Amino acid sequence: MEPRILKTIVIDDSKLQRTAIAELVRKHQKLEFTADYKNGIEARIAMKEHPVDLVFLDIEMPIISGFDFIESLEERPQIILVTGKADYAMQAFDYDVTDYLLKPITAERFGTSVKKALANCTDPESEITDDQYIIVNSKLKKVKVSVNSIRWIEGLGDYIKIVTEKENILVLMTMKALMEDLPKRKFMRIHKSYIVNLEKVQNFSGAEVEVSGHRLPLSRHKKTVLEEALLNTPDESRLKK
């Protein structure tokens, strides 16, 4: 699938840096430069009216830092952090950003970061195969997780727990962000703290869903939606009214 063109903004308190990065964005065929901002407050206000796909974000800025800006976002686009200090690399990893660029930025390194962002934009529905995998960050490592092996995902505050057939994987990530990586016809959020693999659901009632022998809470307003979703899966005998 051909990646779409990404609407891109630059946030940096240095006008020189904003101009340099904006020029790289303009030259890239798969990026559409929409604006640049000198601080996160201005950018956040603008993004409410004009959502973007990709943000090149400086870390050290007045008013709010790049990390504070990320935490303030309700809808988070892809973020490529930009900084002059390598010391932030480990902290950046915790924020699940797309990439981390050190100043001065070369065209080659910029291109590598953009490739990562474009790779994240392929539609999960168009890529489904029996051996589909997702990549998550867990314990400072990249972990390859088979989509078919996932039983359910549980929200645990700032973390999520991915329960698979072989192990539990703890990831610093939001439920919403993970749902965007999963095939929608195969996974469903049944509760604010739970996502289930529909193929692993054994039965359900008005308040619970049974997955691999475990009972998980079901939000009342999700019952009808769940029933409709399960009607499109092979084993309809598991449905309970």
Secondary structure in CASP SS format (residue, H / E / C, confidence):
PFRMAT SS
TARGET T0000
AUTHOR 0000-0000-0000
METHOD secondary structure of the structure
MODEL  1
M C 1.00
E C 1.00
P C 1.00
R C 1.00
I C 1.00
L E 1.00
K E 1.00
T E 1.00
I E 1.00
V E 1.00
I E 1.00
D C 1.00
D C 1.00
S C 1.00
K H 1.00
L H 1.00
Q H 1.00
R H 1.00
T H 1.00
A H 1.00
I H 1.00
A H 1.00
E H 1.00
L H 1.00
V H 1.00
R H 1.00
K H 1.00
H C 1.00
Q C 1.00
K C 1.00
L E 1.00
E E 1.00
F E 1.00
T E 1.00
A E 1.00
D E 1.00
Y E 1.00
K C 1.00
N C 1.00
G H 1.00
I H 1.00
E H 1.00
A H 1.00
R H 1.00
I H 1.00
A H 1.00
M H 1.00
K H 1.00
E H 1.00
H C 1.00
P C 1.00
V C 1.00
D C 1.00
L E 1.00
V E 1.00
F E 1.00
L E 1.00
D E 1.00
I C 1.00
E C 1.00
M C 1.00
P C 1.00
I C 1.00
I C 1.00
S C 1.00
G H 1.00
F H 1.00
D H 1.00
F H 1.00
I H 1.00
E H 1.00
S H 1.00
L C 1.00
E C 1.00
E C 1.00
R C 1.00
P C 1.00
Q E 1.00
I E 1.00
I E 1.00
L E 1.00
V E 1.00
T E 1.00
G C 1.00
K C 1.00
A H 1.00
D H 1.00
Y H 1.00
A H 1.00
M H 1.00
Q H 1.00
A H 1.00
F H 1.00
D H 1.00
Y C 1.00
D C 1.00
V C 1.00
T C 1.00
D E 1.00
Y E 1.00
L E 1.00
L E 1.00
K C 1.00
P C 1.00
I C 1.00
T C 1.00
A H 1.00
E H 1.00
R H 1.00
F H 1.00
G H 1.00
T H 1.00
S H 1.00
V H 1.00
K H 1.00
K H 1.00
A H 1.00
L H 1.00
A H 1.00
N C 1.00
C C 1.00
T C 1.00
D C 1.00
P H 1.00
E H 1.00
S H 1.00
E H 1.00
I C 1.00
T C 1.00
D C 1.00
D C 1.00
Q C 1.00
Y E 1.00
I E 1.00
I E 1.00
V E 1.00
N E 1.00
S E 1.00
K C 1.00
L C 1.00
K E 1.00
K E 1.00
V E 1.00
K E 1.00
V E 1.00
S E 1.00
V H 1.00
N H 1.00
S H 1.00
I E 1.00
R E 1.00
W E 1.00
I E 1.00
E E 1.00
G E 1.00
L E 1.00
G C 1.00
D C 1.00
Y E 1.00
I E 1.00
K E 1.00
I E 1.00
V E 1.00
T E 1.00
E C 1.00
K C 1.00
E C 1.00
N E 1.00
I E 1.00
L E 1.00
V E 1.00
L E 1.00
M C 1.00
T C 1.00
M H 1.00
K H 1.00
A H 1.00
L H 1.00
M H 1.00
E H 1.00
D H 1.00
L C 1.00
P C 1.00
K C 1.00
R C 1.00
K C 1.00
F E 1.00
M E 1.00
R E 1.00
I E 1.00
H E 1.00
K C 1.00
S C 1.00
Y E 1.00
I E 1.00
V E 1.00
N E 1.00
L H 1.00
E H 1.00
K H 1.00
V E 1.00
Q E 1.00
N E 1.00
F E 1.00
S C 1.00
G C 1.00
A C 1.00
E E 1.00
V E 1.00
E E 1.00
V E 1.00
S C 1.00
G C 1.00
H E 1.00
R E 1.00
L E 1.00
P E 1.00
L C 1.00
S C 1.00
R H 1.00
H H 1.00
K H 1.00
K H 1.00
T H 1.00
V H 1.00
L H 1.00
E H 1.00
E H 1.00
A H 1.00
L H 1.00
L H 1.00
N C 1.00
T C 1.00
P C 1.00
D C 1.00
E H 1.00
S H 1.00
R H 1.00
L C 1.00
K C 1.00
K C 1.00
END
